[in-house]
């Protein structure tokens, strides 16, 4: 699972992942399922890399998702191409390597 997919999974459960120094902080209004916590731990290096390059990603994830969906539907793009373009639109940079794996 990619780091972005992990962020989406946590977000869907109402939680957030943030970077605090070199540590990940996982917050949710209720305990997350153990499988999700395990996935976060397993993807820690990818999450640290992604959040280091884009620390405001958790706050802008909905905006990114909406833009990618619009591009995918309206421009008839593949999901990966729509996300690549949405990343540039929302964050003003090229997407990080390994956004999709």
C-alpha positions as a printed Julia matrix, in Angstrom:
101×3 Matrix{Float64}:
   0.0    0.0     0.0
   1.32   3.46   -0.83
   1.75   6.16    1.78
  -1.03   8.14    0.1
  -3.36   5.13    0.32
  -2.55   4.8     4.03
  -3.41   8.48    4.57
  -6.68   7.95    2.71
  -7.52   4.91    4.83
  -6.84   6.74    8.08
  -8.76   9.78    6.84
 -11.76   7.6     5.92
 -11.83   6.42    9.54
 -11.83  10.03   10.78
  -8.17  10.04   11.76
  -5.07  11.99   10.82
  -1.4   11.21   10.47
   1.11  13.97   11.12
   4.84  14.27   11.45
   6.35  15.36   14.77
  10.09  15.47   14.32
  10.91  12.01   13.05
   7.86  10.47   14.67
   4.43   9.89   13.21
   1.45  11.01   15.24
  -1.75   9.11   14.63
  -4.93  10.73   15.95
  -8.53   9.64   15.68
 -11.75  10.32   17.57
 -12.05   6.6    18.36
  -9.47   3.81   18.38
  -8.56   2.76   14.87
  -8.76  -0.9    13.88
  -5.5   -2.75   14.64
  -5.05  -3.55   10.94
  -4.91   0.16   10.1
  -2.45   0.88   12.9
  -0.26  -1.98   11.63
  -0.43  -0.59    8.1
   0.64   2.85    9.33
   3.61   1.29   11.13
   4.57  -0.76    8.08
   4.44   2.28    5.82
   6.24   4.64    8.23
   9.24   5.35    5.93
   6.93   6.22    3.04
   4.69   8.36    5.24
   7.67  10.24    6.68
   8.96  10.87    3.15
   5.57  12.02    1.88
   4.81  14.25    4.88
   8.32  15.73    4.9
   7.84  16.84    1.3
   4.29  18.03    1.87
   3.55  18.71    5.54
   0.13  20.22    4.81
  -1.09  17.15    2.91
  -3.32  15.89    5.74
  -5.07  19.28    5.88
  -5.49  19.45    2.11
  -6.28  15.8     1.37
  -9.97  16.51    0.67
  -9.07  19.3    -1.75
  -6.59  17.03   -3.54
  -9.1   14.15   -3.72
 -11.84  16.4    -5.09
  -9.57  17.9    -7.74
  -8.35  14.45   -8.82
 -11.93  13.15   -9.08
 -12.97  16.14  -11.19
 -10.01  15.65  -13.52
 -10.61  11.93  -13.78
 -14.29  12.37  -14.62
 -14.34  15.57  -16.66
 -11.07  15.1   -18.54
 -11.44  11.3   -18.84
  -8.0   10.74  -17.32
  -6.7    7.64  -15.6
  -6.78   7.94  -11.82
  -2.98   8.1   -11.61
  -2.77  10.86  -14.24
  -5.62  12.76  -12.6
  -3.81  12.57   -9.25
  -0.54  13.7   -10.81
  -2.23  16.77  -12.25
  -4.28  17.4    -9.11
  -1.11  17.34   -7.02
   0.4   20.06   -9.21
  -2.81  22.11   -9.03
  -3.26  21.84   -5.26
   0.33  21.82   -4.02
   2.08  23.67   -6.84
   4.82  21.06   -7.16
   5.45  17.85   -9.0
   4.09  14.87   -7.08
   6.63  12.99   -4.98
   8.18   9.85   -6.38
   6.34   6.77   -5.3
   2.97   8.53   -5.01
   1.51   5.4    -6.59
   3.09   2.05   -6.06
